[in-house]
Amino acid sequence: MGYKTLQIKLPTNYSEDYLRKAVHQQLRLNDFSFQIEKKSLDARKKNDIHWLINLVASSPALKGENYRPSPSLDVPYKKRKESVAVIGSGPAGFFSAHVLQKAGFNVTIIERGSEVSARGKAIKDLEENGSFSPTNNYAFGEGGAGTFSDGKLTSRSKSITRERQFILNEYVKAGAPEEILYMAHPHLGTDNLKLIVANLRKTFIENGGTIKFESHMTDIHIKNGHVTGLVCNNDELTPDHVLIAAGHSAYDTYRMLMHRGVPFHTKQFAIGHRIEHPRTLINKAQWNREELPGVKAAEYRLTTKTANGLPVYTFCMCPGGHVVQSAAFPEKSIVNGMSYYQRNGQYSNAACVVGVHPDALLGHTCTPTEILDWMDALEEKFYNYSKDYSIPATRASDYTKKRKSGKRLESSYALGLFSGALYNMIPEIVSKALSQGLKDFNGKLEGFDQGILMGLESKTSSPLQADREQNGQSRGIDNLYIIGEASGYAGGIISSAADGIRCAMKIVTGN
């Protein structure tokens, strides 16, 4: 069998038959098969938007090239007596548990929320009735924050090829569309993710794993640099290894760990607002047309730097999505974005944030506890503007002029908007930088200043980072690993899951 790599340019609404004919024209063969390696949208010229397909064709008639599949993750199995407790069932928690189970460990996942169907009911109750559940919300529950998101599977990390391939393959086994294996910007959508995390859980349990839902780790016992026990809902566990994947919102867990001597330090993170536009406005700005057959919705990613060097950027863009209330605790208010697989909602949204260090926000060298207290106060402040989960909003064009928007503001946000002087609701160092960034973005993407800025976006990443050894262990504690977004070393589904896998493999190999 011979192989040949090809790149084929195709119209956006091509059919499978059209693709096969295009491969045939390049090979001049009738007996062949092919596998898509990468599919990306080339929209550099708005009058010639097309798909670029990289594929590997195979045929007995071909000579020359050898096919080299993507490197795979090798998880060595042996029967072990050691037990592992993983705190959190998000991407980092689940995939670390999954790898350790495959390696022969006895693994228990501790999840403070419920399984995904109960979590979905609680979120529906929040959006329809404003009833907040501290157990099941957009931050906590089976699958972590990523379950109710756009489900983007991209990562800028260049050194996680094996881990990324493993993650994508496991998602496909659990029901994800196979296109995630080759799309340049793959995503799952929250509708797919709810099914996928349930299937992953079923497989994990069938293979002997244990998941304890509605089980909250409230304390950890550490003696002589070694975790000796965990307290979860007044039940004590004594695992040999502990991996904490609590996510970026679990401030109560951060505080408890620091109180018990687990080391953290502050780091740069980002705050700002969520911005939303009509989906057709973004489509037209990116494609010069309101719809493009064969493509769901246009994406964008914008970055700039202010005169004083602060980065301003968009993050977690949700094409055809919804803005949602993602507070983790009662009487706090923060926003995030989510979308379904089809990305066919009326609006598109993204975080619009400023990268800043906690020291700059507080005006002095601050401790990890101080920035958590400051963040709590800011999130409470946004809730107290309305004493419910309606959120302040203003048009981007008014934000840059430091004024309220007088016109009625339409949005995907289910719990209501009210016109507010959003510019004055966050620290001036942030609002001033964001205002400069918005002006720059409007020059890069036509109509950007027509968007509505809303609420507080404060969870793009954690303001803290765990002190870790090179092997991933928490510094000074030989059997504790803080992983994923909780660690401050990862952000998003893929990088968090990869961080969990890498730390799990350190336990497996002993390196």
C-alpha positions in Angstrom: 0.0 0.0 0.0 1.3 3.4 -1.0 0.4 6.8 0.4 0.3 10.4 -0.9 -0.5 13.6 1.0 -2.7 16.1 -0.8 -4.1 19.6 -0.2 -7.4 20.3 -1.9 -9.3 23.6 -2.2 -13.1 23.1 -2.0 -16.2 25.3 -1.9 -17.7 25.9 1.5 -20.8 23.8 0.7 -19.0 20.9 -0.9 -20.5 17.3 -0.7 -18.7 14.1 0.1 -19.1 13.1 -3.5 -17.5 16.3 -4.7 -14.5 15.7 -2.3 -14.0 12.2 -3.6 -14.1 13.5 -7.2 -11.5 16.1 -6.3 -9.2 13.5 -4.9 -9.7 11.3 -8.0 -8.7 14.3 -10.2 -5.4 14.7 -8.4 -4.5 11.0 -8.1 -5.8 9.9 -11.5 -6.8 6.6 -9.9 -10.1 4.8 -9.3 -9.0 2.5 -6.5 -8.1 4.6 -3.5 -9.2 5.6 0.0 -8.3 8.7 2.0 -8.3 10.2 5.5 -8.7 13.9 6.3 -5.8 15.2 8.4 -6.9 18.9 8.6 -9.7 21.0 7.5 -9.5 24.8 7.8 -11.5 27.7 6.4 -9.5 30.2 4.3 -11.4 33.5 4.5 -8.5 35.8 3.7 -10.2 36.9 0.5 -13.8 37.6 1.1 -14.7 37.0 -2.6 -13.0 33.6 -2.4 -13.8 31.9 0.9 -13.1 28.2 0.7 -12.1 25.1 2.7 -8.5 23.8 2.6 -8.4 20.1 3.1 -5.2 18.3 3.9 -5.6 14.5 3.5 -3.6 11.3 3.1 -4.7 9.1 0.2 -3.8 5.4 0.0 -3.8 3.0 -2.9 -1.9 -0.1 -4.0 -1.0 1.9 -7.1 0.8 4.6 -5.2 4.5 4.5 -4.4 6.8 6.5 -2.3 5.5 8.1 0.9 5.1 6.3 4.2 2.1 7.1 6.3 3.0 8.3 9.8 0.0 8.4 12.1 -0.1 10.9 15.0 1.9 9.7 18.0 -0.3 8.0 20.6 -0.2 8.1 24.4 1.1 4.9 25.9 -0.4 4.2 29.3 1.4 1.1 30.8 -1.0 -1.1 32.8 -0.2 -3.2 35.8 -2.3 -4.3 38.7 -1.8 -1.9 41.6 -3.0 -1.6 45.2 -2.6 2.2 45.3 -5.7 4.4 45.5 -6.2 7.8 44.0 -8.7 10.5 44.8 -9.4 13.1 42.1 -11.3 16.2 43.2 -13.4 17.6 40.4 -14.9 15.9 37.2 -14.0 18.6 34.7 -11.6 17.9 31.8 -8.5 17.9 34.0 -10.1 15.8 36.7 -11.8 13.3 34.5 -8.9 12.7 32.1 -6.4 12.3 34.9 -8.7 9.8 36.6 -9.2 8.0 33.2 -5.5 7.6 32.6 -4.8 6.4 36.2 -7.6 3.9 35.9 -6.1 2.6 32.6 -2.8 2.3 34.4 -4.3 0.0 37.1 -5.0 2.4 40.0 -8.1 2.3 42.1 -9.6 5.7 41.3 -12.4 7.7 43.0 -13.7 11.0 41.6 -15.1 13.5 44.1 -17.6 16.0 42.5 -19.3 18.7 44.5 -22.1 18.9 42.0 -24.6 16.4 40.6 -24.5 14.3 37.4 -25.1 16.2 34.2 -28.9 15.7 33.8 -29.6 17.1 37.3 -27.2 19.9 36.7 -29.0 20.8 33.5 -32.3 21.0 35.4 -30.8 23.4 38.0 -29.4 25.6 35.2 -32.8 25.7 33.5 -34.4 26.7 36.8 -31.8 29.5 37.1 -32.5 30.9 33.6 -36.3 30.6 33.8 -36.8 31.6 37.5 -33.6 33.2 38.7 -33.2 30.4 41.3 -29.5 29.8 42.0 -28.1 26.4 43.0 -24.7 26.5 44.8 -24.3 22.8 43.9 -25.3 22.8 40.3 -24.6 25.8 38.1 -22.5 26.9 35.2 -19.3 26.5 37.3 -20.0 23.3 39.3 -21.3 19.9 38.5 -20.4 16.9 36.3 -18.0 17.8 33.5 -17.0 21.1 35.1 -17.4 24.6 33.6 -16.6 23.3 30.1 -19.7 21.2 29.8 -21.9 24.2 29.5 -19.8 26.2 27.0 -19.0 26.3 23.3 -16.8 23.2 23.8 -13.8 24.6 22.0 -11.1 22.0 21.5 -8.3 24.3 20.5 -5.1 25.0 22.4 -2.0 27.2 21.7 0.2 24.7 23.5 2.7 23.1 21.1 4.0 20.3 23.3 0.8 18.2 24.0 0.4 16.3 20.7 0.0 12.9 22.3 -2.3 14.2 25.0 -4.4 16.1 22.5 -4.9 13.1 20.2 -5.8 10.9 23.2 -8.4 13.4 24.4 -10.0 13.8 21.0 -10.1 10.0 20.4 -11.7 9.5 23.8 -14.3 12.1 23.0 -15.1 10.4 19.6 -15.5 7.1 21.4 -18.0 8.8 23.7 -20.1 10.1 20.9 -18.4 13.3 19.6 -18.5 14.0 15.8 -15.4 12.6 14.1 -14.7 15.9 12.5 -13.0 17.0 15.8 -10.1 14.9 14.8 -9.2 17.1 11.8 -11.0 20.5 12.1 -8.6 23.4 12.5 -11.0 24.9 15.1 -13.0 22.0 16.5 -15.8 22.4 18.9 -18.5 20.2 20.5 -21.2 22.5 21.7 -22.9 22.1 25.1 -25.6 19.8 23.6 -23.0 17.3 22.6 -20.9 17.7 25.7 -23.8 16.8 28.0 -24.1 13.5 26.2 -20.3 12.9 26.0 -19.6 13.5 29.7 -22.4 11.1 30.6 -20.9 8.4 28.3 -17.4 9.0 29.7 -18.8 8.5 33.2 -20.6 5.3 32.2 -17.4 3.8 30.8 -15.3 4.9 33.8 -17.7 3.2 36.2 -18.0 0.1 34.0 -14.2 -0.2 34.2 -14.3 -0.2 38.0 -14.0 3.5 38.8 -16.1 5.3 41.5 -17.7 8.7 41.2 -19.1 10.4 44.3 -21.5 13.2 43.3 -22.7 15.9 45.6 -19.5 15.2 47.6 -17.6 18.4 48.6 -14.0 18.3 49.8 -14.0 20.6 52.8 -10.7 19.8 54.4 -7.3 18.1 53.8 -4.9 16.6 56.3 -1.2 17.0 55.7 1.5 15.7 57.9 5.3 15.9 57.2 4.8 16.9 53.6 2.3 14.1 52.9 -1.5 14.1 52.5 -2.9 11.7 55.0 -6.6 12.2 54.5 -9.5 14.2 52.9 -12.7 15.2 54.5 -15.6 15.1 52.0 -19.2 15.7 53.4 -17.9 14.6 56.9 -16.6 11.3 55.3 -12.8 10.8 55.5 -10.8 9.3 52.7 -7.2 8.1 52.9 -5.9 7.9 49.3 -2.3 7.3 48.4 -2.4 10.1 45.8 -4.6 13.2 45.6 -5.2 15.3 42.4 -7.2 18.5 42.9 -9.0 19.7 39.7 -11.4 22.1 41.4 -11.5 24.6 38.5 -10.9 28.4 38.5 -14.1 29.3 40.5 -13.6 27.2 43.7 -12.3 30.0 45.9 -13.5 28.1 49.0 -11.2 25.2 48.0 -8.3 27.6 47.3 -8.7 29.2 50.8 -8.9 25.9 52.6 -5.7 24.6 50.8 -3.8 27.7 51.6 -4.9 27.5 55.2 -3.5 24.0 55.3 -0.2 25.2 54.0 -0.5 24.3 50.3 1.5 27.0 48.5 0.1 29.4 45.8 1.2 32.7 44.4 -0.5 35.4 42.4 -0.2 35.8 38.6 -1.5 37.9 35.8 -5.1 37.1 34.7 -7.8 39.0 32.9 -11.0 40.9 33.7 -13.5 42.9 31.7 -16.9 42.2 30.2 -18.7 40.0 27.7 -19.5 41.6 24.3 -22.3 40.5 22.1 -23.3 41.2 18.5 -25.9 39.9 16.1 -24.5 36.8 14.5 -25.2 38.2 11.0 -23.1 41.4 11.8 -20.1 39.3 12.6 -20.7 37.0 9.6 -20.8 40.1 7.3 -17.7 41.6 8.8 -15.7 38.4 8.4 -17.3 37.1 5.2 -18.9 40.1 3.5 -22.2 38.3 3.6 -24.7 37.4 6.3 -24.6 33.6 5.7 -22.1 31.3 4.1 -23.4 27.9 3.0 -21.5 25.0 4.6 -20.1 27.1 7.5 -22.0 27.6 10.8 -21.0 31.1 12.0 -18.0 33.4 11.7 -15.4 33.5 14.4 -13.0 36.2 15.5 -10.0 36.6 17.8 -8.8 40.2 18.4 -5.8 41.4 20.3 -4.0 44.7 20.9 -1.8 46.4 23.4 -2.4 49.8 25.1 0.1 52.5 25.2 1.2 51.4 28.7 1.6 47.8 27.6 -1.5 46.1 28.9 -2.9 43.4 26.6 -6.5 43.7 25.6 -8.1 40.8 23.8 -11.2 38.7 23.1 -11.4 35.2 24.5 -13.7 32.3 24.4 -15.7 33.5 21.4 -19.0 31.7 21.1 -20.4 32.1 17.5 -24.2 31.9 17.4 -24.2 31.4 21.2 -25.7 32.8 24.4 -24.4 34.9 27.3 -25.0 33.1 30.6 -24.8 33.7 34.3 -21.9 31.7 35.6 -21.6 32.7 39.2 -20.3 29.9 41.4 -21.7 31.2 44.7 -24.9 32.9 45.7 -25.3 36.7 45.5 -22.4 37.1 43.1 -22.7 37.9 39.4 -20.3 37.0 36.5 -21.0 36.2 32.9 -19.7 33.6 30.4 -20.6 32.3 27.0 -22.0 29.1 25.6 -23.3 27.7 22.3 -24.8 24.6 20.8 -23.1 22.5 18.2 -25.0 24.1 15.3 -24.0 27.6 16.4 -27.2 29.0 15.0 -28.3 31.4 17.7 -29.2 34.9 16.9 -26.1 36.4 18.6 -22.4 35.8 18.8 -20.4 36.8 22.0 -16.9 36.8 23.4 -15.1 37.9 26.5 -13.5 41.3 26.0 -10.8 41.6 28.7 -7.6 43.2 29.9 -4.7 41.2 31.1 -3.5 42.6 34.4 -1.6 41.5 37.5 -3.4 41.5 40.9 -0.7 43.9 42.3 -1.8 46.6 39.8 -5.5 46.1 40.7 -4.9 46.4 44.5 -2.1 49.0 44.3 0.4 47.0 46.3 2.1 43.6 46.4 -0.9 41.4 47.4 -1.2 38.0 48.8 -3.2 35.2 47.2 -5.9 35.6 49.9 -6.2 39.3 49.2 -6.9 39.0 45.5 -9.5 36.3 46.2 -11.2 38.7 48.7 -11.0 41.5 46.2 -12.5 39.3 43.4 -15.3 38.2 45.8 -16.1 41.9 46.5 -16.2 42.8 42.8 -18.5 39.9 41.9 -20.8 40.8 44.9 -20.8 44.5 43.7 -22.1 43.4 40.3 -24.9 41.4 41.9 -25.8 44.2 44.3 -26.5 46.7 41.4 -29.8 44.9 40.8 -30.0 42.4 43.8 -30.8 39.7 41.3 -29.2 38.2 38.2 -30.0 40.9 35.7 -26.8 42.5 34.6 -25.6 46.0 33.7 -24.9 46.7 30.0 -23.9 49.4 27.5 -23.0 49.7 23.9 -19.3 49.6 23.1 -19.6 53.0 21.4 -21.0 54.4 24.6 -18.5 52.7 26.8 -15.6 54.5 25.1 -17.4 57.8 25.8 -18.0 56.8 29.5 -21.8 57.0 29.2 -24.9 54.9 29.6 -26.8 53.6 26.6 -30.2 55.1 26.3 -31.8 52.8 23.8 -33.3 49.4 24.7 -30.6 46.7 24.6 -31.5 43.3 23.1 -29.5 40.3 24.1 -29.4 36.5 24.4 -28.9 36.8 28.1 -32.0 35.2 29.7 -32.1 37.0 33.0 -32.3 40.6 31.8 -30.2 43.6 31.1 -30.4 47.1 32.4 -28.5 50.2 31.1 -25.6 50.9 33.4 -22.4 53.0 33.4 -20.4 49.9 33.0 -17.2 51.9 32.5 -17.3 53.0 36.1 -18.1 49.6 37.5 -14.6 48.1 37.3 -11.2 49.6 38.1 -10.1 52.5 36.0 -6.9 50.7 34.9 -9.1 48.1 33.3 -11.9 50.3 31.8 -9.3 52.8 30.4 -7.3 50.0 28.7 -10.5 48.3 27.5 -11.8 51.6 26.0 -8.6 51.9 24.0 -8.8 48.3 22.9 -12.4 48.7 21.7 -11.4 51.6 19.4 -8.6 49.4 17.9 -10.9 46.4 17.5 -13.5 48.6 15.6 -10.9 49.3 13.0 -10.1 45.6 12.6 -13.7 44.3 12.6 -16.4 46.5 11.0 -19.3 47.2 13.3 -17.5 46.0 16.5 -18.5 49.2 18.3 -22.2 48.3 17.8 -21.8 45.4 20.2 -23.2 45.4 23.7 -20.8 45.1 26.6 -22.4 43.4 29.6 -21.7 42.2 33.1 -18.4 41.2 34.7 -16.1 38.7 32.9 -13.7 37.6 35.6 -13.0 33.9 35.1 -11.0 33.7 31.9 -8.3 32.3 34.2 -7.4 32.1 37.8 -5.5 35.0 39.5 -3.5 32.3 41.4 -1.0 29.7 40.4 -0.1 26.6 42.5 3.6 26.2 43.4 4.5 22.9 41.7 7.6 20.9 41.3 8.8 19.9 37.8 7.0 16.6 38.1 3.7 18.4 38.9 3.6 17.8 42.6 2.6 20.5 44.9 5.8 22.0 46.3 6.7 20.4 49.6 3.9 17.8 49.5 4.9 14.5 47.9 1.5 13.0 47.0 -0.6 16.1 46.1 -1.1 17.4 42.5 -3.1 20.6 41.7 -4.1 20.4 38.1 -6.0 22.1 35.3 -7.5 25.5 35.7 -7.3 25.2 39.5 -3.5 25.1 39.1 -3.2 28.3 37.1 -1.2 26.4 34.5 -4.1 25.6 32.0 -7.1 27.3 30.5 -9.8 25.6 28.4 -10.8 22.0 27.8 -7.8 20.7 25.9 -5.0 22.4 28.0 -6.7 21.4 31.2 -7.3 17.8 30.2 -3.7 17.6 29.0 -2.3 19.0 32.3 -4.3 16.4 34.1 -3.0 13.6 31.9 0.6 14.8 32.2 0.4 14.8 36.0 -1.3 11.4 36.0 1.5 10.0 33.8 4.1 11.3 36.3 2.3 9.2 39.0 2.2 6.2 36.6 5.8 6.3 35.6 7.1 7.6 38.9 9.1 10.4 37.2 
